[in-house]
Structure formats: C-alpha cells, structure tokens
Amino acid sequence: MTLFGDVARWFADPAHYQGSDAVQTRIFEHVAVSGLAVLVGVLVALPIGLYLGHTGRFGLVAVNVANIGRAIPSLAAVALAIPIAGTLLGVENGLGFWPTFFALIPLALPPILTNAYVAVRDVDRDVIEAARGMGVSESGILGRIELPLAMPLVLAGMRTAAVNVIATATLGALVAFGGLGRYIVDGLALREYDRLFAGALLVALLAIAAELAFSAFERAAISPGIRPRSERSEDVARSGG
Amino acid sequence: MTPGEPLIRWDWIASHLDEFAFRLGEHFELTVIAVGVGLVIAFALSLLILRAPRTEGPITWVSGTLYTIPSLALFALLVPYTGFTVLTAEIGLVSYTLLILIRNIVRGIRGIPADVREAAVGMGYAPREILWRIELPLALAVIFAGIRVATISTIGLVTVTALIGQGGFGFLILTGMQRSFFTTEMIAGAVLSVALAGAADALLVLLQRRLTPWTRAA
C-alpha cells in the first residue's frame, strides 16, 4: 500500500514540524480550544446540573437538554457561530479561534448538565434521608454525599463532552481556525491524501487519548466505597462531529 | 455575512423549496441506510455476544473505539480508498450506530426475567422461537430506545458528510458557509436538519407504540 508509505514520509518530513502549520502547533491549537470549551462547559453546566438534581426541579428540561444537544448538527454549530461571534464581539466576519470556541460550548454543555442531574437524582433517597436525620446541612448533603456518589456519571458526562468537543473542533478549520482539522480540510480540498490521512490519524488518536485519560481519571477520582459499580458509566449523550 | 443582509431572506427560502425537497430525500436516504445496515450488523453481533459472552469485550472495544473517532477523521481515513462517495459516508455513519444499538439489544434481551424464558422452554418453544417470539418482542422497548438515539445522532452526523460530497441538509450549511456565510442558507440547513431529527423521533415513538401495545397499559 503506497498510501501508508506516503503518510509515513509525511510524518518524517521535518518541514511539517516548522512554521505555523507545524504538527505540534496544530495539536496545541486543537487541545487549547477543546480544553477551554470543556472547562467553560464544566463551570456553567456542572453547578446547574448538580443543583437541579439536588432539588429535583426542572427534571424534564435537564434530561432533555442532552437530546436537544444531540440533535444540533455540529456543522451547523460551527457555521452559525460565525455570525453569532461577529455579533457578540462586534467584529465583521470574525474568523478563527472565537467562532470555533463559541460553536463548541453548546456541544459541551448538554452531556455535562444531563449527566450531573441524572447522577444526583439516582443517589439512593434513603441515604439522603439518613444524612438529613443525622443533621447534615443541605450543602453538606450535596457536597459530601451526593457529589461523591454521583462522581462516576458526572465524570462520564465530562468525558462525553470532551470527545464531542475534540471531534467538532476539527470542523473549526472550515472557519479559518487552525487545529488538526486544518490538515483534513486542506487535504480534502487539495486532494492531498497523505496530509488528509495524517491529519485524520492525529485527530483520531487525540480523541482516543482524551477518552483514555478521562477513563483513568475516573478510576482515580471515584470514591473507593462505590468502586464495585465497575460497569463503565453510561454516556447519556453524544453529539457532534 | 454581507453587511446589510437580513438574517433570513424569506424570498430565497420560497424560491428554493425544490432544493429543500431534494436535500430532504438525500438526508433521509443516508439516514435510513445507515440505521438499517447498522441494525442488521448490530443484531448479528448482539446474538454472537449472547451466545458467546467472551466476545463481548472485544466487540464493545471495537465499536467503542469507532464511536470515539471524530466523524470527519473517519471519513477522511476512508476517502483515499472509497473516494467522495455514498459508500464512504455510509461506512462512517454505520460505524457510529453500532455501539448504541449493540448495547441496547444485548441489554434488552438480558433484562428479560429468567422465569419468562423458563416458561417458554416448559411450553415447548424451540430456541429459535424463543428468540423471535419471546425475547425480541419483550426487548423491543429497550431496542427502540437505542434506535431512537442512533437515528437522531445519524441525522446530525449526515450534515458532516457534506464535506465528502454528500450531506443532505448539510450541503445547504456548507454552501452557505462558502457563499461568504450566507445566513439564510445555513440557518435553513440547520433548522431542517433539527426538524428532521424531531420528526424521525416522533415517528419512531409512534411505531414503537404500535409494535408493543402491551407497554401502553402499564
């Protein structure tokens, strides 16, 4: 297969590690925009999800947010982020980082919010009653009982969000963002299959690496008391590229 | 966005209804083939898992890894081999349905109480009859939940296939972007895609109610 030879040569070519189109630069751009989007997603969606789960209010909304998120075509999110970013930042045709970042937020929020809500709701009511009977405050119940018990699902939501976001960040290349999608979009446009294949390989590996990193983190962060529930926590939602 | 251009130009919408109908057909076809083929493959692999539980780990690992690979990357990996074709799109789209469908089929059948199976054996049902007449109907609710998720996800992912020359409503989104971010066309593509997902989901709910009338009484 000559393609593999071409791809190997592409990776071996020192020219692909220099300048603004260098592999390490593209990886950094991709990780940076994805990381920031997931961080914002966690900061916004996690408190809301935990609070709604604790109070049990707006349950239908919290659960359906994930379904709505799944139905958003990632291509549309990226495309429409251009006029939205332009309006918000007051720039005409703002291209690059900001529209990509804005497009990723609606994909990061739903799985985190829905998983946090479902996770807290699923905590055994008897445990909470017992805690309340022992005089634990409401914030103590949320922080010391519900959150640790909900942790596996909460982290699974973040993992789903991260994988979605990394996938969709690839499409950022369509709105003049860098990232690894650059190689794919340019490779498709120029029919340069070595570049295309190399870019696709890098994106795939990055997504798998993120998945594995989150899985390892989940194992480390889960309270020993609930380890026996070893079945991989459910992805409630996945959408996006 | 061209300055002074309204967000949505209704006259453009009105003059492109034929195009919308064509893209609807394309989007629908790509989705139905993907979910249909995905269901057949997932069903076969699920039966394998149920017969030989040792295969569950590897099958879940492979379908989970496929699911993790970003769609554009998966399409891009296939393009050198299968080109800018429907086949490339479908291989990718089918791959994404497998994890959800297999998980729900296996879980649905495993969730059936052992008493039910024993009763069927006691009544003289052959293993094949147990599968088709007892297990599958009882697992249908869980399987349908999987089909709904797979269908909605597929409808969203079809838009990405615009980049490899397919796309359904995604074609509108992409050409809108290429026409210096013509919002009317992009919004039309996005709204129609979301509407199709909603309609498909509603249709599947109705179909499930028809196929499993006993769940309604509960």
Interface residues (C-beta under 8 A of the other chain):
Chain A: L3 N67 R70 A71 I72 P73 S74 L75 A76 A79 L80 I82 P83 G86 E92 N93 V163 I166 A167 T168 T170 L171 L174 V175 G181 I184 V185 G187 L188 Y193 L196 F197 G199 A200 L201 V203 A204 A207 I208 E211 R238 S239 G240 G241
Chain B: M1 P3 L7 T65 Y67 T68 I69 P70 S71 L72 A73 L74 A76 L77 V79 P80 V149 I152 S153 I155 G156 L157 T159 V160 A162 L163 I164 F169 G170 I173 L174 G176 M177 S180 F181 T183 M186 I187 G189 A190 S193 V194 A197 G198
